[in-house]
Amino acid sequence: MRRINRRTISALALAAALCGAGATGALAAPPSQDIGSPAGPLNKIAIGNDLSCQLQHAGDTTFEFYPPSATPGDCGTFVSVAGALYAPDFANHDGTATGNLGTYTPFTPVSQSPVSGAGTPASPRTLTTTGDVGSTLLRLTETDTYVDGQESYRTDVAITNSSGAATSGILYRAGDCYLQDTDNGYGFSGSPAGAIGCSGNANNTPPGRIEQWVPITGGNAFTEDGYSEVWGKIGAQAPFANDCVHCGDQVDNGAGLSWNFTVNPGQTVTFAHYTTFSPTGRAGPPPPPVEGPAGNPLGLPSNKKCIDTRKWKFKLHHPSNDLIKDVQVFINGKKKVHKTGSNIGKLTLKKLPKKKFKVRIVATRASGVQSISVRKYKGCKKGRAHTHGRHPH
């Protein structure tokens, strides 16, 4: 029944939008930009200019939110103000199952910046999307950021009030889980307190596939329920009730966070959270990444001292949530070392050329993502490290 219901809802929403617009042709989905990284593990993080979203984790063949093959998806930012609901423009998406939201007004797109940043902790991939909340004189500025190698991305939603009176409402961040190639899942709450998610196993025990909303800004509420019930709760314009309705049984579910807000004239208030995706059930915010300098994430050593070409030891850097399982080392194009293991952190190279040589290291992590680093050495001098990533697809 789920697929029939969803297709029916999608067709009705599309037909209503076409009739309302007086159009006879197909509608185009709102434009989006992607801050995901080819190096993964989040190789797609698409943010629509209507404050919607769609994700993909490396190794999955479909997207993480319904619809599983459409961008943007049934995921994003919602605001309730003075009895009116504002949401992404789902009626113009390439398929949606958000019919239970009821009546809402799409955000008015204002701007979306180009993607910036190098994907490092000091310079994350960044996208800023701005939209107006109808005629309320509230403006949303959503900033989404991603650091390569992490299984979480961060969303900050700033609400600015340009009116002459204090305005109160509810901010929601929610989505219809398509849990890493399947439409049905369980729920789990906590890890840390206030977080909520969809999981492959009841209460995420034992840890398995998850997608999770993790608050950074406190004072939030949360819900996990059937996908249609989540949309109904937002449509009712009430705070979430801190419930995990299907933590113990498997359904076609969704989840999200809500915050009550009051913003005074001329003031801006900001709410932030992480969205975490993990095939191994690692919940919570991303751990501090472990990596070398920018452009050298594997940590190929510099030549502060001349290399001992008889035996050269150094550590390999990697994200703490995605361990290195396989390493191949090439010296001047010839394979020198091939090492496998559950957590490769050190390498030893012996009998290196005495004058000049080029090191190429191919490190494959547990997620299947590869980091490939190349650096040239000549005596006590080094060239610039060059690194690129390759994901399983």
N, C-alpha and C positions, 0 to 999 in steps of 0.2 A: 504493500500500500504506500510505502514511503515514496517510491519513485513516481508512482501515479500521482500522488498528492502534490509532490514538488513540481512535476511537469505541469499539472493543472494550475497551480498557483503561479508559476512562472508565466504560463500562457495568458492567464487572466491579467496579471500585472502589466505584461507587455501590451496586451490589447487595450487596456485602459489608458496607458500612456500614449499609445498611437492615436486613440480617439480624442484624447484631451488635447493633443497637439495638432489634430487635423491632418496627420501625416498618412501617407500610403506606403512608404518604404520602410526598410529595416532601420532600427535605431543603432547608433554607434555607442559603444561603451565609453564611459568617461576616460580621459587619458590618465596614464599612471607612469611613474618612474620607479626604477629598481635600484635599491642600495645593497642587494645581495652580492656575494663574492664568488667568482669562479673557483676560488680555493676552498669555499664552504666553511663550515658545514651547512650554513644557510645560504644556498646559492640563488634563492629568489626571495626578495622582500620588496614587493611591489605596493606602492602607496598611490591610491587614486587622488586626483585633484578634488574629489568630493569627500575626502577623509575616510575612504574605504581602504581595504588591504587584502593582500593575498601572499602566501608564503610557500616555499618548498625547501625541504631538508634533503641534502645530498643522499642519494640512495633510494629515494622514494620516486615512484613513477607518476604520481599525481600530486596535486597541490594539497595544502593542509586545511583549507577551509572550503566548504561547499560554495559553488559548484567546483568539482575537482579538476576541471580543465579550463576554467574561465578566470580571466583577470580583468578587473578586481573581483573579489569574492564577497561572500556574506560575512563581513568582518569590518570593524571600524569604530568610529566615534559617534556618540549620540548625545543630544542635550535636550532636557525638558525644562521649559521656562513658561511660567504663567499659563499652564494648562495646554501648551502646544509642544509637540515633539518635533525635533529637527534631526535629520539623519542623512547618510549618504544617499545618492540618487540611484537606489537599487532598481527602480523600474526601468532604467536605461542600461542596466548591466546585461551581459550576455548570459542570462539565466539567474534566477534568484528564488529563494524559498522563505522570504521575509514577510509573507502575507499577514502573519499574525501581529506585525507591528501596528496594523491599523492605519489610521490617517496620520501622515507626517508631511513636513515640508523639507525638501532637500536643502542642504547648505548651499549658499551662493559662493561658488569658487571665486577667489580673489587673485591668488598667485601660487605658483609652485616653483621653487628655486631649482637650478641645476644641481645635480648630485656633486658633492665636494668631498674632500678627504681621501686619505690613502689607505684607510682600513686599519690603522694602528691605534693603540690606546691614546696616543697623543693627538692623532688626527683621524678620528673614526669617519667612516662613510656617513654622510649627513644629507638629509633632505628636509626642507622646510615647506610646509603646505599651509596656506592661509585661506580661511573661509568665513563668511559672515553668517550669523544666526538669524536669518530672516530680517525683519525690520526692528529687532530688539535693541540694536546698537551694541550688541555683543559681537566680538570678533574672536575666532579661534585661530591660534597659531600653533600648529602641530609640528614638532621636530622629532624625526626618527633617525636614530643613529645605530651603526653596526660596526663592530670590531671583528676583523677576519679571525676565524678560528673559534669563535664563540658560538654556543647553541642558543643564545638569547640576543634579542635586539631591544633597544630602549625607545620608549615613546614618552615625550613630554607634551602635554596639552596646556597651553597658556590661554586663559580667558580674559579678555580686556573689555572693560565697560566704558563706552563713550557716551552713555546717556547721562542725564542729570540726577538719576536716582539709583539707590542701591538695588541690585537685582539678585534674586536667589533662584536656584534651580538644582538640577541633578545632572552630573556628567557620567556617562556610561562608556566603558570600553568592553566590547563583547564580540563573540564570533560563533559561527556554526561549525563545530569540529568535524573535519574529515580526517580522522586520526591516522595519518601516515599510511594511506592507501586503503582505509576502510571507513565506512560511514557510521559504524556503531562502536560504542565504547562505554566505559564506566566513568565515574567521577572520582576525584580525590581532593581533599582540602588540606590546608596547612603546608608546611615545608617551604617557606616559613609561615608564621601566623598571618592570616588575612589573604593568603594566596588560594587560588582555585584552578582546577584544570580538568581535562579529559584524559583518561588513561586506558591502556590496553588491558590492565588487570584491576580487579576491584580494589579500591583504596590505594592503587599503585603498589600492591603487595602480592608477589615480589615485584621489585621495580621493573617496569617494562616501558613500552612506548607511551610518551606523554606529550601534550601541549598544555601550557600553563600560563596564567596571568599572575604576575608577582608584583605586588604594590611596592613602590618606593616611597610615595607619599602616604602617610598614615591616615587613619580615620575613615578608611574605605569599608564598604560592604561587598559581599560576593554572592554569586549563585552558580550552581550547576544543575541542569534540568534537561528535559527533552528540548530539542532545538526550538520547536514552536512555542513551548512554554517560556523559554528565555526571551523570545521576541515579544510574547504576550506581557511579560513582566515589564519590559521597557515600554511597550505600548500603554501600559497602565500608569506610567510615569510615577512610580513609587521607588524608593530605594530598594536595593536587593536585600534579602532577608537572612544573609549568612547561612544559606542552606546548600547542602550537597544532596540533592534528591535521589540521585542514582549512583551513589558511591558503591552500592552493593549489587546493583543489577545493570545489565548491559542494554542500552537503548541508543537511539539516534539522537545524540545530545549536543549541547552547546554550553557555554559558560561565559562569565565576565565579571567585571568589577564596577562599582558605582561609588561616587563621592557626592555628598551634598555640598553646595557652594553658595556663598554670598560674596558678591564683588561690588565694591563701592564705586561711585563715579570717578573716572580717571584711573582706577586701580586695575592691576593685573594679578590674577591668582593662577598658580600652575600646579598640575597634578601629573605624576609620572609613574610608570611601571615598566617592568620587563615582560616580554613575551618569550617563553622558553619552549624549545622543541628538542626532544631527546629520544632516540631509539633505545636508550639504556635506562631511562627513568631517572636521570640526574635532574632533580628538581631545584628550584630556587634561583637566585640571581647568579650571573656568571662569575666564576672564580677569577681572581686577578690573572690576566694572561701572562704566560711566561714566554718571552721572546727576546730576540736580540735587537740590535738597533734597526731603525727603519731601513728597509731595503735588504735586510739580512736576517730574516726571521728564524732561520735555522741556527744562527749564531756562529757562522764560519769565523774562526779567530783572525784577529789582525796580527800585524807583525811588530808589536811593541818590543818583542825580542826576536832575534833570528830563529827561524824554525829549526828544530833538531830533526834533520831529515832521516836520522836512524830510527827514531820512534817519536811520533807526533800524536799527543793525546789531546782531546778536547771534548766538551759537552755539546750535546744537541739540544736546542730549545724547541719547545712545542707547547700548545695549549694544554693545561692540566686536565681538561675534560676530553681530550682526544689524543691518546698515547700513540707513539710511533711503534709500529709493528714490523716494519721492513725497511732496510736501508741498503742502497747500492752506492758505491763510491767508484768514480771513474777518475783516473789520473791520465791527463793528456789523451783522453778518449778511450783508454783501455780500462776494463773493469778490474778494480783492485780489491774491493771488499764487497761481500754480500752477506748481510747479517739479518736474522729474523729473531723475534722474541715478543714477549707480552708488553714490554716497556723499555725501549732502547733509549738510553740517555747519554751514553758515552761511546766514542769511537777512538780507535788507535790505528794509525797508519804507519807502516814501516817501509824502510828502504825507498824513500822518495828521491826524485831527481835532485841533484845538488845545486843546479843553477836556476832554472825556471821551470814552472809547471802550472797546469790548470787543473783545479779540483772541481768536479761536478758531483753533487750529492742528490740522490733521489730518495726522499723519505716518504713512506706511505703510512698514514695514520689509521687508527681503528675504523674511522668512518669511511675509509677508502680514498679520502682526499690526499693528494700528493703535493709536497713542496719540493721544488727543484731549485737548488742554489748552485751558482757558478762563481768562482773567484780565481784570479790569476795571482801567482806569487813568483817573485824574482829576488832571490837573496833575502834581504831584509825589507824589501818593498812589496806592497800588495796593490792589486787593482781593486776597483769597486765591485762589491758583491751584487750579483743580479739574481733575482728570485722571481719565480712565477708559480702559480698553482694550477692543478689539474684535478677536476672532480670526476666521480665515477661515470657520469653521463657523457 
